[in-house]
């Protein structure tokens, strides 16, 4: 339903910051709740943060207070501001779009992923 393209990943030292972006194409961006997930080698994909069309936000306990999810509907873009990064944040980060206006358990669309590596 929604074509998603992530960008902004890279290598950063522990304690540093990074901002991920996800641009949506195809269907209207404003009608979809959006989220960020991540997957490290040998681990299952996990929820990081989500945001409804109305701006309500949700965070995994592991990133609460450090990461901020936001969206700019005029630019069809989702953001994940990551501060005070830790080595355990190292993973492939995926942008996701849900099938409704609310964040739920299973997204309907996924981006290709962008790698975030945090060094000690």
N, C-alpha and C positions, 0 to 999 in steps of 0.2 A: 504494500500500500504506500509506503514512504521510503524513498531512497535517502540513505544517510551516509554522510562522509565525515569522518573525524580527522582532526589535525591538532597539532600542538604537543605531541609526545616528544620525548627525548631523554637525554641523560642529565641528571641534576644531582648535586650533592645533598646529603642529609641536612635537613633544616631549611632547604631552599624552597622555592615556589615555582609552580608551573600552572599554566591555564590551558585546558583542553577546550576545543571548539567542535561543534557538530552542526553541519549545515544540512537542512532537509530540502529535498526537492520532490516534485510530484504532487501529492495531495497537500491540502492546506495544513501548514505547520501548527496553526493556532488551535486546531480541533483535537490535537493529540497530547495526552500526557507524555512526558519524556523522562528518560532515566539514564544513569550511567552504571555499568557493570564492569567487573574486572576479573581476569583469570590469570593466575600464575601457573607455571609448569607443575604438573602433578596435583593440582588442586581444581576443584569445581568452580565454575563461574559463580561469582557472588555479587549480590546487590550492593551498590555503593551509595547512590543517591537518586531521588526521584522528585519530579515537580509536576503538579497538575496544571491544567490550562489556566486555572485561576491563580496560580502562584504558590499554592501550598507545597511545602518541601518536606522531604523525608530523608534521613541519613542512617547508614549503618553505624553502629556504636563505635566501630574501629576508626571512623573518620570524622565523627561528630566533633565540632569545634575547630576542625582544621580545614575541612573542605566546604565549599559553598557552591550550590547548584543554582543556576539562573537561566533565564531565557529572554530572548529579544524577538518577539513575534514579528516586528517590522522587518527584521533581517532573516527570519526563518532559521535562527541560530540558537543552539543550546550551548551553555558553558559549564565548565567545572573548574573553579578556582581551587587549587590545591596548595595549601600553605603548610609550613613545618613538615615537609615530607620526610618519611622514614624509609629505611631499606625494605621493610615489610610491605610498603606500598608498591613495590616493583611488580608490574603485571602488564598484560595487554588490557587496555581499557576500551570498552565498547559502548557506543551510543545506542540507545534503544528508544523506540516509539511504541506506545501502548495503543490498543484498539479503541480506547475511549478517552474521556476527558480526565479520568482519575487514574492514579498509579495503582497497579494491580500486581499479581504475582508473576504473570507471564507476558512479556512484551510481544507485539505482533511483528515488529521489524527490527533488524540489527544492522549496524554499520560494520565496516570491515575490521575495525580495531586500530588503535595507535599504541605503540609501545612506550611505557614509562619505566625508566630505570633509575633507581635512587642508590647512589653509592655512599659508603660509610665515610 
